[in-house]
Amino acid sequence: MAEVQLDDNLVALLKSGGKMTITSSNFQNKPNPVEVTLNGFSAAYDGAPLKQDELVAKQRELQEELRKKAEEQRKKLQEEQDKAKAAN
């Protein structure tokens, strides 16, 4: 977790940039850089705020998508385990 003060200078940099690299350290204390696009940052920052009900709906939709993907992965893993057991 990191904390950065979002002042006018940082906002200006983010608006004018194309991407930023965020670097964390992994469990071996090695750098783990992740590039993040800044495309659309200005529009999102300057645009109208999300309404609470829209935000809740988007969060529910995302949770459902993640649940479906997790279930698909669980089924694939179970099938692979069943195949391995049958082959032995």
Residue, then its C-alpha position, 0 to 999 in steps of 0.5 A: m500500500a502506498e500513499v501519495q498526496l494528489d496535488d495540482n502538480l501530480v494531477a497535471l503530470l498524470k493528465s499530460g502523461g501516456k503511462m506510468t509505472i508503479t513498482s512494488s516489491n515482491f516477497q523476495n524484495k525484488p522490484n515488480p513494475v507494472e505499467v498503467t495507461l493514463n489514457g482517459f485519465s483527464a476525462a475521468y478526473d474532470g468528468a462527472p462523478l459516478k452516482q452511488d447506485e451506478l457504482v454499486a451496480k458496476q461493483r456487483e457486475l464485476q464481482e459476478e464476472l470474477r465469481k464466474k471466472a473463478e468457477e470456470q477455473r475451479k471446474k477446469l482444475q477439477e477436470e484435470q485432476d479427474k483426468a490425472k486420477a483416471a490415467n493412474 
